[in-house]
Amino acid sequence: MKVSDALASRITVRQFLDTPVPLETVKELIEASKRAPSGGNLQPWNVHVMTGAPLKALVDDVADKLQEGVSETPEYNVYPPELVDPYKTRRRVVGQALYDLIGVPREDTPGKLKQLSRNFRFFDAPVGLFFVLHRQMEIGQYADVGMFMQSIMLLAREHGLHTCPQEAWARWPDTVRAHLKLADHEMLFCGMALGYMDETALINDLRTERETFENFVTLHGFDDVE
Ligand SMILES: Cc1cc2nc3c(=O)[nH]c(=O)nc-3n(C[C@H](O)[C@H](O)[C@H](O)COP(=O)(O)O)c2cc1C
């Protein structure tokens, strides 16, 4: 598969089949992705990969806590509290498109929360990954982990697999920490669901827009060389 095909076919999948992903495949994805660049070659990523009983224990634990109305202080603010435009609008548009697609009305807060809670089952994916960094790390290292994650997501396409990167897991830092036995200096950055897409699930029909080139690229000096 060409990189451009992997890029074009990578979408966020929010309903997976229960078809297992072999450990060999997971290893291949991670081994190849470790070639991702990182400032100073710090390789600041640490990855926890879950499947089977440990994954079930985690998602059941969160489900019980949601049922009891328990919540945790998020590991970090995923979005700025006062998100400005055009970002605020983009976020609203994609959220609305998702809820419209699955028929959850604007005012149906419980319906929206139910969909959000699907994150904490990894959307039924057989494999869940967690990306963990040393708390000491700065902005640059978060970008490095992002590149590492994108490498996994693109390589997954070569194997016919799909992914969902999941910042939502930052809402359950204490529970995830307990299940993964993280040390105090380890910071939960992001989760990721990995598996085979359920092609019949309506939610996987979501296709998102991107801004036009002119609206986010500023060219300098190209007139001179044309
Ligand atoms: C770092 C990161 C975290 C994300 N966290 C979540 C999440 O917690 N739950 C979710 O459903 N989607 C999550 N997404 C998916 C985005 O909503 C999605 O990438 C965006 O809407 C563009 O759609 P596409 O991935 O299908 O192109 C996340 C994406 C990224 C890059």
The ligand as an SDF file (V2000), in Angstrom:
LIG
                    3D

 31 33  0  0  0  0  0  0  0  0999 V2000
   -5.0360   12.7280   19.3980 C   0  0  0  0  0  0  0  0  0  0  0  0
   -6.4540   12.4250   18.9940 C   0  0  0  0  0  0  0  0  0  0  0  0
   -7.3840   12.0790   19.9620 C   0  0  0  0  0  0  0  0  0  0  0  0
   -8.6960   11.7450   19.6070 C   0  0  0  0  0  0  0  0  0  0  0  0
   -9.5770   11.3610   20.5860 N   0  0  0  0  0  0  0  0  0  0  0  0
  -10.7830   10.8660   20.2330 C   0  0  0  0  0  0  0  0  0  0  0  0
  -11.6370   10.2850   21.2140 C   0  0  0  0  0  0  0  0  0  0  0  0
  -11.3360   10.2470   22.3990 O   0  0  0  0  0  0  0  0  0  0  0  0
  -12.8070    9.7550   20.8060 N   0  0  0  0  0  0  0  0  0  0  0  0
  -13.1960    9.7620   19.4860 C   0  0  0  0  0  0  0  0  0  0  0  0
  -14.2800    9.2550   19.1750 O   0  0  0  0  0  0  0  0  0  0  0  0
  -12.4080   10.3230   18.5370 N   0  0  0  0  0  0  0  0  0  0  0  0
  -11.2140   10.8490   18.8680 C   0  0  0  0  0  0  0  0  0  0  0  0
  -10.3760   11.3640   17.9090 N   0  0  0  0  0  0  0  0  0  0  0  0
  -10.7800   11.3190   16.5090 C   0  0  0  0  0  0  0  0  0  0  0  0
  -11.0900   12.6920   15.9090 C   0  0  0  0  0  0  0  0  0  0  0  0
  -12.3760   13.0870   16.2850 O   0  0  0  0  0  0  0  0  0  0  0  0
  -10.9580   12.5560   14.3840 C   0  0  0  0  0  0  0  0  0  0  0  0
   -9.6100   12.2960   14.0640 O   0  0  0  0  0  0  0  0  0  0  0  0
  -11.3750   13.8040   13.6270 C   0  0  0  0  0  0  0  0  0  0  0  0
  -12.7300   14.0740   13.8270 O   0  0  0  0  0  0  0  0  0  0  0  0
  -11.1250   13.6370   12.1130 C   0  0  0  0  0  0  0  0  0  0  0  0
  -11.7850   12.4990   11.6140 O   0  0  0  0  0  0  0  0  0  0  0  0
  -11.0160   11.2930   10.9200 P   0  0  0  0  0  0  0  0  0  0  0  0
  -10.0020   10.7670   11.8960 O   0  0  0  0  0  0  0  0  0  0  0  0
  -12.0820   10.2750   10.6150 O   0  0  0  0  0  0  0  0  0  0  0  0
  -10.3550   11.8190    9.6910 O   0  0  0  0  0  0  0  0  0  0  0  0
   -9.0860   11.7730   18.2510 C   0  0  0  0  0  0  0  0  0  0  0  0
   -8.1350   12.1380   17.2830 C   0  0  0  0  0  0  0  0  0  0  0  0
   -6.8490   12.4530   17.6510 C   0  0  0  0  0  0  0  0  0  0  0  0
   -5.8560   12.8000   16.5880 C   0  0  0  0  0  0  0  0  0  0  0  0
  1  2  1  0
  2  3  1  0
  2 30  2  0
  3  4  2  0
  4  5  1  0
  4 28  1  0
  5  6  2  0
  6  7  1  0
  6 13  1  0
  7  8  2  0
  7  9  1  0
  9 10  1  0
 10 11  2  0
 10 12  1  0
 12 13  2  0
 13 14  1  0
 14 15  1  0
 14 28  1  0
 15 16  1  0
 16 17  1  0
 16 18  1  0
 18 19  1  0
 18 20  1  0
 20 21  1  0
 20 22  1  0
 22 23  1  0
 23 24  1  0
 24 25  2  0
 24 26  1  0
 24 27  1  0
 28 29  2  0
 29 30  1  0
 30 31  1  0
M  END
$$$$
